[in-house]
């Protein structure tokens, strides 16, 4: 199983969309596009070769063709075969994961809730059978409606495509979690990294550094830095800082502790450094963040 991992930190960019129905026996022409393409099966089977891999897309299944991937039909489909299609561009790089890499990502997401804040990615198998295909069809038809409405801004189409990708991703993750995944395919480094993330979470209210983590888990600091970046896509010190900022946000609106007390409670020896770091991540000072929450109107009706 191959899974496309792409960033949705910003909405993807809509290119084009439509529905196709063959009026005779039909085979997909050979093409290479610089955009992503998603195909959504409606009727009969479509036989696709995507960069050397052969797939049969049946009704209620999807195929995704990554950019710059040569693709063609390798067998004829019956007359009246039908599918939806949509092209889009991603504003950042994407990664094609194998099942082991996908499993490792999923374990990090499930084991450390702070990862939900740290990354915004959609995980979409090249070939999938979504459990709730009707929701995919609804989102696709909403996209077509927005496209035909000729809105003055194209952002509506961009967000509609992004919503469809999120739905495909969430169904993929939910199905994989429901089936229990496969712990056995995690290698030693992935298992150790999960323990490391948990250790950092537990100790994130201390003045910990990359060197502290390296000593605890008996790694060379430079090697650990490279490994963490490779496995998580971020710098370890940045990860530690984000955990601290996340905890600080909760303390700011859940307690009456002063900014200085919160800084010290999270292991910062320098209150001003804490304030600078918080603003870097939230674009607000701790005081401004707390004031924004104090102004929030709350009721029970």
C-alpha beads as a LAMMPS data file, in Angstrom:
LAMMPS data file: protein, C-alpha beads

301 atoms
300 bonds

1 atom types
1 bond types

-500.0 500.0 xlo xhi
-500.0 500.0 ylo yhi
-500.0 500.0 zlo zhi

Masses

1 110.0

Atoms # bond

1 1 1 0.000 0.000 0.000
2 1 1 1.337 3.415 -1.012
3 1 1 0.024 6.561 0.704
4 1 1 0.393 10.158 -0.435
5 1 1 1.221 12.463 2.488
6 1 1 0.653 16.099 1.596
7 1 1 0.504 19.298 3.582
8 1 1 -2.844 21.027 4.037
9 1 1 -1.409 23.748 6.287
10 1 1 -2.588 25.948 3.423
11 1 1 -5.464 24.948 1.119
12 1 1 -4.488 23.147 -2.054
13 1 1 -5.062 24.925 -5.372
14 1 1 -7.975 23.759 -7.536
15 1 1 -7.190 23.270 -11.237
16 1 1 -10.138 21.537 -12.912
17 1 1 -12.831 18.923 -12.337
18 1 1 -15.555 17.037 -14.161
19 1 1 -17.271 13.713 -14.767
20 1 1 -16.530 11.245 -17.553
21 1 1 -18.771 8.593 -19.141
22 1 1 -17.516 6.456 -22.049
23 1 1 -19.787 6.064 -25.088
24 1 1 -17.834 3.023 -26.333
25 1 1 -15.148 0.696 -25.064
26 1 1 -12.524 3.033 -23.650
27 1 1 -8.912 3.090 -22.492
28 1 1 -7.146 5.982 -20.722
29 1 1 -4.595 7.744 -22.907
30 1 1 -0.977 7.908 -21.776
31 1 1 -0.287 11.173 -19.940
32 1 1 2.016 12.887 -17.478
33 1 1 0.542 15.888 -15.626
34 1 1 2.215 18.393 -13.320
35 1 1 -0.838 18.343 -11.037
36 1 1 -2.398 15.760 -8.745
37 1 1 -5.394 13.908 -10.169
38 1 1 -8.061 12.128 -8.142
39 1 1 -10.394 9.673 -9.879
40 1 1 -13.619 8.552 -8.170
41 1 1 -15.230 5.408 -9.564
42 1 1 -18.938 5.489 -10.414
43 1 1 -19.705 2.641 -12.826
44 1 1 -17.720 -0.360 -14.133
45 1 1 -13.953 -0.771 -13.849
46 1 1 -11.081 1.445 -15.016
47 1 1 -7.663 -0.169 -15.520
48 1 1 -4.755 2.160 -14.788
49 1 1 -0.979 1.850 -14.885
50 1 1 0.472 4.598 -12.650
51 1 1 4.245 4.840 -12.903
52 1 1 4.527 1.090 -13.429
53 1 1 1.981 0.038 -10.782
54 1 1 -1.250 -1.554 -12.034
55 1 1 -4.586 -0.692 -10.404
56 1 1 -8.227 -1.591 -11.047
57 1 1 -10.555 1.204 -9.914
58 1 1 -14.072 -0.090 -9.390
59 1 1 -17.237 1.768 -8.334
60 1 1 -16.929 3.281 -4.831
61 1 1 -13.142 3.324 -5.089
62 1 1 -10.642 6.139 -5.655
63 1 1 -7.279 6.505 -7.353
64 1 1 -4.824 9.361 -6.902
65 1 1 -2.161 10.107 -9.505
66 1 1 0.780 12.122 -8.100
67 1 1 2.322 14.941 -10.166
68 1 1 4.769 14.000 -12.921
69 1 1 3.754 10.338 -12.740
70 1 1 3.359 8.691 -16.174
71 1 1 -0.037 6.999 -16.301
72 1 1 -2.156 5.187 -18.876
73 1 1 -4.844 2.606 -19.229
74 1 1 -3.542 -0.952 -19.597
75 1 1 -6.856 -2.584 -20.576
76 1 1 -10.148 -1.464 -22.119
77 1 1 -13.100 -0.535 -19.921
78 1 1 -16.679 -1.386 -20.878
79 1 1 -18.957 1.068 -22.638
80 1 1 -20.653 3.404 -20.135
81 1 1 -17.846 3.166 -17.581
82 1 1 -17.949 6.377 -15.561
83 1 1 -15.905 8.296 -12.997
84 1 1 -15.396 11.756 -11.518
85 1 1 -12.007 13.410 -11.944
86 1 1 -10.319 16.375 -10.355
87 1 1 -6.940 18.082 -10.721
88 1 1 -5.239 20.194 -8.060
89 1 1 -1.844 21.555 -7.059
90 1 1 -0.249 21.343 -3.615
91 1 1 1.679 24.446 -2.542
92 1 1 4.314 22.382 -0.709
93 1 1 6.149 19.145 -1.376
94 1 1 4.425 15.803 -0.906
95 1 1 5.834 12.443 0.224
96 1 1 4.893 8.971 -0.975
97 1 1 4.925 6.636 2.045
98 1 1 5.027 2.873 2.197
99 1 1 2.921 1.099 4.838
100 1 1 5.752 0.988 7.359
101 1 1 6.345 4.741 7.120
102 1 1 2.605 5.428 7.305
103 1 1 2.309 3.193 10.380
104 1 1 5.157 5.072 12.075
105 1 1 3.475 8.430 11.368
106 1 1 0.165 7.134 12.685
107 1 1 1.739 5.852 15.898
108 1 1 3.286 9.252 16.529
109 1 1 -0.070 10.950 15.984
110 1 1 -1.891 8.537 18.291
111 1 1 0.786 8.415 20.975
112 1 1 1.321 12.155 21.256
113 1 1 -1.707 14.414 20.949
114 1 1 0.501 17.487 20.539
115 1 1 1.410 16.246 17.077
116 1 1 -2.090 17.215 15.971
117 1 1 -1.054 20.826 16.485
118 1 1 2.372 20.469 14.932
119 1 1 1.483 19.250 11.488
120 1 1 -1.406 19.446 9.069
121 1 1 -1.211 16.573 6.630
122 1 1 -3.643 14.515 4.619
123 1 1 -2.899 10.812 4.137
124 1 1 -4.481 9.407 0.984
125 1 1 -3.805 5.913 -0.410
126 1 1 -3.057 5.723 -4.122
127 1 1 -5.903 3.198 -4.340
128 1 1 -8.631 3.099 -1.696
129 1 1 -12.186 2.020 -0.926
130 1 1 -13.567 4.729 1.405
131 1 1 -16.009 3.377 3.977
132 1 1 -18.469 6.252 3.487
133 1 1 -18.266 6.913 -0.246
134 1 1 -21.477 8.932 -0.235
135 1 1 -19.717 11.696 1.696
136 1 1 -17.014 11.820 -0.985
137 1 1 -19.658 12.159 -3.714
138 1 1 -21.419 14.949 -1.792
139 1 1 -18.196 16.922 -1.397
140 1 1 -17.341 16.429 -5.072
141 1 1 -20.748 17.715 -6.188
142 1 1 -20.389 20.713 -3.859
143 1 1 -17.104 21.440 -5.609
144 1 1 -18.796 21.260 -9.032
145 1 1 -21.535 23.589 -7.788
146 1 1 -18.983 26.158 -6.609
147 1 1 -17.105 25.821 -9.910
148 1 1 -20.258 26.493 -11.933
149 1 1 -21.380 29.360 -9.675
150 1 1 -18.463 31.504 -10.922
151 1 1 -17.625 32.998 -7.539
152 1 1 -15.584 36.203 -7.651
153 1 1 -12.862 34.450 -5.623
154 1 1 -11.331 31.062 -6.441
155 1 1 -10.737 30.296 -2.761
156 1 1 -14.099 28.534 -2.501
157 1 1 -12.894 25.857 -4.929
158 1 1 -9.521 25.583 -3.185
159 1 1 -11.190 25.000 0.184
160 1 1 -13.732 22.593 -1.329
161 1 1 -10.932 20.403 -2.735
162 1 1 -9.075 20.596 0.586
163 1 1 -12.239 19.483 2.419
164 1 1 -12.525 16.493 0.100
165 1 1 -8.896 15.557 0.767
166 1 1 -9.453 15.850 4.530
167 1 1 -12.497 13.561 4.279
168 1 1 -10.515 10.944 2.317
169 1 1 -7.687 11.199 4.843
170 1 1 -9.915 10.934 7.924
171 1 1 -11.679 7.884 6.533
172 1 1 -8.284 6.288 5.815
173 1 1 -7.013 6.976 9.338
174 1 1 -10.249 5.849 10.995
175 1 1 -10.282 2.591 9.033
176 1 1 -6.626 1.866 9.780
177 1 1 -7.062 2.578 13.497
178 1 1 -10.196 0.424 13.615
179 1 1 -8.249 -2.481 12.146
180 1 1 -5.527 -1.999 14.737
181 1 1 -2.699 -1.259 12.299
182 1 1 0.359 -3.476 12.659
183 1 1 2.738 -2.746 15.522
184 1 1 5.119 -5.411 14.257
185 1 1 6.174 -3.433 11.188
186 1 1 7.615 -0.606 13.295
187 1 1 11.402 -0.801 13.365
188 1 1 13.486 -0.315 16.509
189 1 1 14.175 3.354 15.744
190 1 1 10.440 4.116 15.353
191 1 1 9.561 2.343 18.615
192 1 1 12.330 4.185 20.445
193 1 1 11.219 7.479 18.925
194 1 1 7.692 6.944 20.264
195 1 1 9.117 6.403 23.762
196 1 1 11.239 9.506 23.297
197 1 1 8.212 11.613 22.382
198 1 1 6.406 10.423 25.474
199 1 1 9.442 11.191 27.661
200 1 1 9.647 14.713 26.204
201 1 1 5.917 15.220 26.818
202 1 1 6.197 14.162 30.454
203 1 1 9.251 16.357 31.059
204 1 1 8.199 19.341 28.959
205 1 1 7.628 21.409 32.099
206 1 1 11.341 21.085 32.875
207 1 1 14.280 22.937 31.367
208 1 1 15.125 20.080 28.983
209 1 1 17.313 20.224 25.893
210 1 1 18.254 17.971 22.993
211 1 1 21.348 16.970 24.973
212 1 1 19.155 15.797 27.865
213 1 1 17.124 13.589 25.521
214 1 1 20.297 12.212 23.919
215 1 1 21.712 11.270 27.315
216 1 1 18.450 9.684 28.480
217 1 1 18.183 7.471 25.390
218 1 1 21.930 6.943 24.863
219 1 1 22.181 8.644 21.469
220 1 1 24.856 10.880 20.029
221 1 1 23.337 14.380 20.027
222 1 1 24.126 15.122 16.367
223 1 1 22.812 11.745 15.217
224 1 1 19.656 12.182 17.295
225 1 1 19.074 15.630 15.791
226 1 1 19.268 14.206 12.264
227 1 1 17.101 11.181 13.137
228 1 1 14.386 13.284 14.781
229 1 1 14.260 15.630 11.785
230 1 1 14.064 12.698 9.376
231 1 1 11.298 10.913 11.296
232 1 1 9.146 13.888 12.317
233 1 1 9.960 16.600 9.788
234 1 1 10.896 19.095 12.490
235 1 1 13.774 20.137 14.722
236 1 1 13.661 18.559 18.219
237 1 1 14.240 21.825 20.049
238 1 1 11.400 23.356 18.048
239 1 1 9.197 20.444 19.089
240 1 1 10.066 20.983 22.759
241 1 1 9.280 24.681 22.446
242 1 1 5.920 23.985 20.817
243 1 1 4.967 21.603 23.601
244 1 1 5.792 24.287 26.152
245 1 1 3.795 26.926 24.262
246 1 1 0.825 24.546 24.035
247 1 1 0.923 23.975 27.811
248 1 1 1.350 27.724 28.377
249 1 1 -1.823 28.442 26.379
250 1 1 -3.826 26.106 28.594
251 1 1 -2.377 27.684 31.754
252 1 1 -3.115 31.200 30.515
253 1 1 -6.842 30.619 30.145
254 1 1 -7.351 27.973 32.835
255 1 1 -5.415 29.568 35.711
256 1 1 -4.763 32.983 37.224
257 1 1 -1.004 32.427 37.449
258 1 1 1.118 35.393 36.394
259 1 1 3.157 35.280 33.180
260 1 1 6.305 34.957 35.268
261 1 1 4.866 32.054 37.279
262 1 1 3.818 30.253 34.094
263 1 1 7.261 30.754 32.576
264 1 1 8.955 29.268 35.635
265 1 1 6.432 26.415 35.841
266 1 1 7.428 25.422 32.288
267 1 1 11.134 25.403 33.007
268 1 1 12.019 28.844 31.623
269 1 1 14.606 30.697 33.665
270 1 1 14.091 33.899 31.664
271 1 1 10.574 35.327 31.609
272 1 1 11.385 37.620 28.671
273 1 1 12.661 34.702 26.600
274 1 1 9.407 32.844 27.281
275 1 1 7.373 35.864 26.148
276 1 1 9.467 36.186 22.976
277 1 1 9.072 32.492 22.187
278 1 1 5.321 32.566 22.812
279 1 1 4.846 35.520 20.469
280 1 1 6.925 33.824 17.787
281 1 1 4.532 30.866 17.766
282 1 1 1.197 32.567 18.444
283 1 1 1.677 36.081 17.012
284 1 1 0.374 37.331 20.357
285 1 1 2.078 38.039 23.653
286 1 1 0.974 35.836 26.583
287 1 1 -0.967 38.796 27.998
288 1 1 -2.731 39.446 24.684
289 1 1 -3.589 35.748 24.388
290 1 1 -5.062 35.677 27.908
291 1 1 -7.044 38.885 27.268
292 1 1 -8.514 37.407 24.088
293 1 1 -9.867 34.466 26.089
294 1 1 -11.162 36.650 28.886
295 1 1 -13.225 38.532 26.297
296 1 1 -14.817 35.316 25.012
297 1 1 -18.580 35.289 25.666
298 1 1 -19.708 32.073 27.337
299 1 1 -23.219 30.848 28.114
300 1 1 -25.153 27.614 28.659
301 1 1 -28.069 28.224 26.318

Bonds

1 1 1 2
2 1 2 3
3 1 3 4
4 1 4 5
5 1 5 6
6 1 6 7
7 1 7 8
8 1 8 9
9 1 9 10
10 1 10 11
11 1 11 12
12 1 12 13
13 1 13 14
14 1 14 15
15 1 15 16
16 1 16 17
17 1 17 18
18 1 18 19
19 1 19 20
20 1 20 21
21 1 21 22
22 1 22 23
23 1 23 24
24 1 24 25
25 1 25 26
26 1 26 27
27 1 27 28
28 1 28 29
29 1 29 30
30 1 30 31
31 1 31 32
32 1 32 33
33 1 33 34
34 1 34 35
35 1 35 36
36 1 36 37
37 1 37 38
38 1 38 39
39 1 39 40
40 1 40 41
41 1 41 42
42 1 42 43
43 1 43 44
44 1 44 45
45 1 45 46
46 1 46 47
47 1 47 48
48 1 48 49
49 1 49 50
50 1 50 51
51 1 51 52
52 1 52 53
53 1 53 54
54 1 54 55
55 1 55 56
56 1 56 57
57 1 57 58
58 1 58 59
59 1 59 60
60 1 60 61
61 1 61 62
62 1 62 63
63 1 63 64
64 1 64 65
65 1 65 66
66 1 66 67
67 1 67 68
68 1 68 69
69 1 69 70
70 1 70 71
71 1 71 72
72 1 72 73
73 1 73 74
74 1 74 75
75 1 75 76
76 1 76 77
77 1 77 78
78 1 78 79
79 1 79 80
80 1 80 81
81 1 81 82
82 1 82 83
83 1 83 84
84 1 84 85
85 1 85 86
86 1 86 87
87 1 87 88
88 1 88 89
89 1 89 90
90 1 90 91
91 1 91 92
92 1 92 93
93 1 93 94
94 1 94 95
95 1 95 96
96 1 96 97
97 1 97 98
98 1 98 99
99 1 99 100
100 1 100 101
101 1 101 102
102 1 102 103
103 1 103 104
104 1 104 105
105 1 105 106
106 1 106 107
107 1 107 108
108 1 108 109
109 1 109 110
110 1 110 111
111 1 111 112
112 1 112 113
113 1 113 114
114 1 114 115
115 1 115 116
116 1 116 117
117 1 117 118
118 1 118 119
119 1 119 120
120 1 120 121
121 1 121 122
122 1 122 123
123 1 123 124
124 1 124 125
125 1 125 126
126 1 126 127
127 1 127 128
128 1 128 129
129 1 129 130
130 1 130 131
131 1 131 132
132 1 132 133
133 1 133 134
134 1 134 135
135 1 135 136
136 1 136 137
137 1 137 138
138 1 138 139
139 1 139 140
140 1 140 141
141 1 141 142
142 1 142 143
143 1 143 144
144 1 144 145
145 1 145 146
146 1 146 147
147 1 147 148
148 1 148 149
149 1 149 150
150 1 150 151
151 1 151 152
152 1 152 153
153 1 153 154
154 1 154 155
155 1 155 156
156 1 156 157
157 1 157 158
158 1 158 159
159 1 159 160
160 1 160 161
161 1 161 162
162 1 162 163
163 1 163 164
164 1 164 165
165 1 165 166
166 1 166 167
167 1 167 168
168 1 168 169
169 1 169 170
170 1 170 171
171 1 171 172
172 1 172 173
173 1 173 174
174 1 174 175
175 1 175 176
176 1 176 177
177 1 177 178
178 1 178 179
179 1 179 180
180 1 180 181
181 1 181 182
182 1 182 183
183 1 183 184
184 1 184 185
185 1 185 186
186 1 186 187
187 1 187 188
188 1 188 189
189 1 189 190
190 1 190 191
191 1 191 192
192 1 192 193
193 1 193 194
194 1 194 195
195 1 195 196
196 1 196 197
197 1 197 198
198 1 198 199
199 1 199 200
200 1 200 201
201 1 201 202
202 1 202 203
203 1 203 204
204 1 204 205
205 1 205 206
206 1 206 207
207 1 207 208
208 1 208 209
209 1 209 210
210 1 210 211
211 1 211 212
212 1 212 213
213 1 213 214
214 1 214 215
215 1 215 216
216 1 216 217
217 1 217 218
218 1 218 219
219 1 219 220
220 1 220 221
221 1 221 222
222 1 222 223
223 1 223 224
224 1 224 225
225 1 225 226
226 1 226 227
227 1 227 228
228 1 228 229
229 1 229 230
230 1 230 231
231 1 231 232
232 1 232 233
233 1 233 234
234 1 234 235
235 1 235 236
236 1 236 237
237 1 237 238
238 1 238 239
239 1 239 240
240 1 240 241
241 1 241 242
242 1 242 243
243 1 243 244
244 1 244 245
245 1 245 246
246 1 246 247
247 1 247 248
248 1 248 249
249 1 249 250
250 1 250 251
251 1 251 252
252 1 252 253
253 1 253 254
254 1 254 255
255 1 255 256
256 1 256 257
257 1 257 258
258 1 258 259
259 1 259 260
260 1 260 261
261 1 261 262
262 1 262 263
263 1 263 264
264 1 264 265
265 1 265 266
266 1 266 267
267 1 267 268
268 1 268 269
269 1 269 270
270 1 270 271
271 1 271 272
272 1 272 273
273 1 273 274
274 1 274 275
275 1 275 276
276 1 276 277
277 1 277 278
278 1 278 279
279 1 279 280
280 1 280 281
281 1 281 282
282 1 282 283
283 1 283 284
284 1 284 285
285 1 285 286
286 1 286 287
287 1 287 288
288 1 288 289
289 1 289 290
290 1 290 291
291 1 291 292
292 1 292 293
293 1 293 294
294 1 294 295
295 1 295 296
296 1 296 297
297 1 297 298
298 1 298 299
299 1 299 300
300 1 300 301
